[in-house]
Amino acid sequence: MSVSFDGRTVIVTGAGNGLGRNHALEFAKRGAKVVVNDFGGARDGTGGSSEAAETVVAEIEKAGGTAMAHGANVVDRDQVADMVAKAAEKFGSIDVLINNAGILRDKSFGKMTAEEWDAVVAVHLTGTANCCLAVWNHMKDAGYGRIVNTTSTSGIYGNFGQANYGAAKAGVWGLMNTLHIEGAKNDIRINCVSPTAATRMTEDLMPKEVLATLDPKWVTPAVLHLASQDAPSRTIMLAGAGGYSVARLMESDGIHLAEADRTPEKIAENWDAITDMSQARQMMTGSEHVQKMVEKAMKG
């Protein structure tokens, strides 16, 4: 069955170039009314121009699609609220949000300035939260919503020189976990995509021959699936170079220690049993973990 976005309004942040542009163009091809958001700044977030967003809108309209541009800086909650209000007024609904906007300020942690930390966390984590918040009540009232946040292997696994970026991107899937729980009764499904793609944010990080395999367009199918009517929820999907996989945080079954044995020495002694992942499972809420620990304690 083909995936269609006919009649849906889709907001894509950071859609003036790279991944966001590809997402916006493909949503439009599949019938969506697209809000092309781009602050128009440089890779490090400085500057700002609406030209990139307007160029993508023109490209969509030339192909027979429907789109509007908005230059909101995702860090500014008032600008984001204005974007969502204008989109709802023009198109009548807010059905899908793709949080794609991002910047980089790479530097080893010991040399990183407070400004370099704050700027990256503001765009990737607070900016994602600002956009989610702006669309949340629209989606709740409609009883339908799809949100895709952009995380990164830097946040899932870590990467040298990206403490700010990795921390923010880990926060993005932490946000997903809670919004999945809060949005479920209103059919708001929220997922994360972790892209590996050749964009202006990665052009200095990989050899040219590797970048050639990483066309951003191969990430977009994952985004469209995660934003579709039949999307999963609370999923981290990794996509790049035609490869697609899922990452999950798993918890070992662990052990229970008697009160007299609750010492660092006993933990070290039982380390193999504590870290045994043969019966690991994914916890869907924090309370599930608490329940597991209480049950173990009750069994003694």
N, C-alpha and C positions, 0 to 999 in steps of 0.2 A: 504494500500500500504506500502510495507516495505521500511524502510529508509536505503539507500545505500550510501557509500562513495567511490565506485569504481572509480579509476582514480584520486581521490582527494588527495592533500598533506595537511596533518594536523600537525600543530606545537602545542604541549602541553608543557607548561612550568611547572616546578615543578613536573615532571612526574615520578620521581624515587620512590615515595612512595604514599600511601594514595589515595586521590581523583584523582590526576594527573595520577597515575599508572592505576587506573581503567578506566579513560577516554581513555588513550592511548591504552590499551588492547582492549577495545570495538570498538574504531575507526578502529583498525587493523582488527578485526574480520569482520567488515563490509566493508572491501576492501580498506581502506585508506592506503596510504604510510605515516608513522608516524615519525615525528621528536620528539624524546624523549629528552626533555631538562631538566636537573637538575644540579644545581650548586653543589649539594652534601653537603650543609652545615647542621649544627645542627638546631634545632627548632628556635634558636635565631639568625640564619643567620651566625654564625661563622663557620670556617673551610671550607672545600670544597673538593669534590672528584667526579670523573665521574663514580665510580663503580655502584651506584644505577641506573643511566640512562642506562649503558651498560647491566645491569642485565635484565632490562625491555625489551631492544632491543632483547636480546637473547631469552627471553620468547616469544616475538612476532614472531621471526624467527622460533623458534622451532614449533610453531603452523602453520607455512606456510605463515606468513605475511611478510610485508616489512617495515623496520624501520632503522633509523640511530640515533645515540646518539650525543648530543652536550652539553657541560658543561658551556655554557654562563651564566654569572651572569647578570640577567635582569637589574641590576642597571647600568651596563657598556654598553653604547650605541654602542661602537665599537664591543664588543663581540656579542651583539645581531645582529648587521648588518652582522657580519661574519657568524653567524648561518643561517640567512635567505639567504645569498648569496650561502652558501654551499648546503642548502636544495633545492634552485631553480636550482642550477647546477646539482645536483644529480637526482632530481625528475621532474624538468621541470616546476613546477608551485608552487604557494603558494595559497591555496584555503581557508583554515580554520586556525584560530589562537584561541587557548584556553589559556587565561591568568589565570594561576592557582598558580604560584609561590608565596610563602608567608613565613613570619616569624612572631614571636610574641616577644614582650618585654613588658609584662603587668606590670603596676604599677599605683597606684592612681596618678592623675594629679599633685597634689602638690609635690609628691616625684619623678616625672619623670625627668630624665636628658635630656639634649639637644640631646645627642647621642642616647638615647632610642627613642626619638621622631623621629629624622632624619632617623635612620636606618629603622624603620617600614614604614614611609612615602616613603622613597626611593624605597623600594622593591615593596610595594603594589600599590602606585600611579605612581611614576616616572617609575618604572619597567614596569608597564602595558602600559604606554604611549610610552616608548621606543620600546616595541614589536609592538604595533599598528603602530607606525611611520615606523618601518622597513619593514612591510608588505604592507603598505598603497598603495604605487605606483605600486607594483606588482598587487594588486587587482584592482586598477583603470584601469591599462592598459588592464587587462583581462576582465574587465566589470563584475566581479564576486568576491565576498568575503564574508566570514562569520566570525565574531569575537564574542567570548563569554568572557566577563570579569567576574571575581569572586568578588562579593561584599559580604556583611555580614549583618546580623541583627544588628550587632554592629554599622554599618554605617547607616542603615535605621532607627533604633529605639534607639540605644545607649546601652552601657553595662559598668558597673562599672569596672574601672581599665584598660579600653581600649580606652582612648582618642586618642592616636596615631593611633591605628588600625582603630577605628571608623571613624576618620577624613579622613584617606586614603581611606577607603572603600566607604565613601560617595562621595569622589572625583572621584572614579571609575565610579559610575553611572552618575555623572555630565559630565564626559568625554564621556560616551556613548551617552548622549543626543545630544551633538554637533556633534559627529562623525556620528550619524544617519542622521542628516541633511546634512552634507557634503558628505556622501557616497551614498545617495539615488540614484542619477542619474547614478551611476556606479554599481548598484545592490550590494552594500556593506551593509549587514545587521549586526547590532551590538546589542547584548543583554547582560544582566547580569544574572548570577545565584547566588543565595544566599544559600549556602549549610548548612545543619545541619547534621554533620557526625562525627563519631568517628575516629579521626586521631591523629597523634602525637601532633597537635596543640590544640586539645581539650581534650586529655586524662586526664588532671589534673582538668578539669572544671566541670565534671559531674560524678555522681555515676556509678559504673560498670554496674549495671542492666539497666541503661538508655543507656549507650554506646552500650550495646549489641543489641539494636534495631536500632542503627544508622550506619549500614554498609555503607561505602562510595559508594558501588556499586549502591545504590538506588538513588544517586544524578546523576549518569551518564546518565540515560535516559533523564533527563531534558536538560543536556548539549548537547546531540546528537540532540535532537529536535531543540534547539536554534541554532545549527550549520548546520542544514540540508538545502537542496535546498529550501524547502517550509517554512523556518523559518519565524517567525515574525521579527519585528525590534523594538528597543527601548522598550524592555520588561524586567522587573525585575521579575524573576521567583524564588520562594523559593521552595526548595526541601529537603526532609529528611524523613527517616523511612517510605517511601511509600506515603508520603503526598506531594502534589504539589499545589501551589497557586501563585498568582501574587500580587505584591505591586505596588501602583501608588501614585504619589504626586498629590493631588487634591487641587484646589483653590476655596474658597467660592465665591459666586457672589458678596458679599460685598455691600457697600453703597457708595453714593457720598454726600459729605458735601458741603454746600454753603460756600463761602470764609469766611464769618464772623463766621462760626461754626467750622472751622478747628483748633480745640484746643484739648489738651489732655482730658479736661473735657468732651467734646462732644463725643470723641472717647470712653471714659469710659461709658458714658450714652447710647451709641448705641452698646455696646459690643456684646450683644446677636444677633443683626442683622448682625454685621460684621462677627461673627463666625458661623452663621447659614450655615450648610453644605447641606441643602435640595436641593439646586440648584448648588452644586459644580460641577466643570468639570476639566478635565485634559487639561492643556495647552501643545501644542506640540512644541511651540517655544517661546522664550522670547518676540518676537514682538507681539504674540497673546495677551499676558498680557497687553502690552503697548496699543494695539488697544482697548482692553476692557476698560481700564482706560480713554482713550481719548473719546470713545463713551459715557461713563457715564458722563464725563465732558461736552460734547456737548449737552447732553439732559438736563443738569442742575439738 
